[in-house]
Amino acid sequence: MHRHRPARGTLLRLAAVAALLVTAAATSWSPAQTCAAEGGVAAVPPVSMPAAAPHPSG
């Protein structure tokens, strides 16, 4: 029984699936990123624009 080589499209699909699996494994095994709430920019609300500013027309 003679087996032929897979087509280029099949090889590209297999390579894409392998890359996605590697990316998913690296994402799931990487340590969790901590939130920047202890001193980052997102922890401080903007001072120049209050949250409940009245509309100028009343």
Residue pairs with C-beta under 8 A, 6 or more apart in sequence:
6 14
36 42
36 43
37 43
45 51
